Amino acid sequence: MKVVNLVSQVFFLLITVLFLIYFLTGYDSAFEADQNCHSYLSSYDNSSGNYGCDHDTETHQWILYESNDKKEPAKIIKKFRYKFL
């Protein structure tokens, strides 16, 4: 019985820590994440138009990326996650 109690307490503690990490990190809204992404974007020399910010609605984040003229995938520079709930 002590083992079951210990396992349940560890599980509850792990869930609590994960929720705290989620809610204490990230931006409060998509607008804040968007503003920060475009702020970082302005610090890059974007004369070639290879840098950009894109909103990923599935993962609830703005992504700063660098694309190229080749048919290769874009390179992700930074992600700006915002809280969904």
N, C-alpha and C positions, 0 to 999 in steps of 0.2 A: 504494500500500500504506500510505503514511503517513496518507492521508486516512481510510482504513477504520479504522486503529488509533486515530486521533484521535476519530472518531465513536463507536467502541465505548467508549473511555475516558470521553467526555462522557456517553454513555448510562448507563454503570455508575455514574458519579458522581451523576447525576440520580436514579437508582433508590436509591442509598445515602442521599442526602439526604432523599428522600421517606419511606423507611423510618424514618430517625432522627426526622423530624418526627412521624410517626405514633406511634412508640413512646415518645417523650419528652414528648408532649403528651397530654392526655386523662387520664381517671381510670383507675385500675388495675382497678376492678371496677364492675359495675352498682350494687352497694350504695353505693359511694362517690358515684357520680353521683346516685343517688336521694337520699342524705342532703344533698348540696349543693343539689339542686333544691328540696327541702323547706325547707332553711335559707333560701334566697333567698325562697321563697314566704312564709315567716313574716315577712319584712320588709315585705311589701305589706299594705295595709289590705284584707282579704278579707271584709269584712262582707257584701258583695253576692254573694259566691261566684263572682265572675267570673274569678278566677285559679286556676290549677291546674297540677299536674305530671302528665305522661303519659309512659309508657315506649314508645318506638318500637323494636320488636325488629328491624325490617328494617335500620335505620341504626345500631343499637346506641348509642342515646342517650336521655337523659331530656330532656324539653322543658318549659320553663316558659312558659305561655301565658296570654293574657287573652282570654276569650270575651265575647260580648255577647248581649243578648236577641234581637237581629235574626238573620236567617238568613245572616249574613255569616261568612266563615271567621274562625277565631280568629287573634289576633295573637301571633306567637312573640316572646317577650321574650328568652329565653336558651336555648341548647342546651348540654347537659352530655354530651359524648361520652365513652364508655369504650372501653377496648381490648378487642377481640373475641378476639384470640389471646393 
